[in-house]
Amino acid sequence: MLNEEQRTKNKDKRWFSRRVFLVLFSIFYSLYSFPQCAMCRAALESEESGVQAEAINDGIVYLMVIPYLLVAVAGYAIYRMKYAKKKEENVELKIK
């Protein structure tokens, strides 16, 4: 029988390996996906040149990136506010 410490270590290893598998699966699975809905793809595949299809793909990817940028900017702003507040507290402590 395993003691409590060994059980905890085994549980942590399983949790970590499951996370790694999930991340790797998500990365590699997304490599084969297409950023188009089925109707757009069917309409654009009937066309001889792929220029319009590539333009639609680029537009979809562009629209997908905007929310991530907004979240990143908001996260950075929150980080800066917390950093400034912590800096003010340190200055106040030095003055006292």
Secondary structure, DSSP 8 states (H G I E B T S, - for coil): ---HHHHHHHHHHHHHHHHHHHHHHHHHHHTT--SS-HHHHHHHHTSSSSHHHHHHHHHHHHHHHHHHHHHHHHHHHHHHHHHHHHHHHHHHHHH-
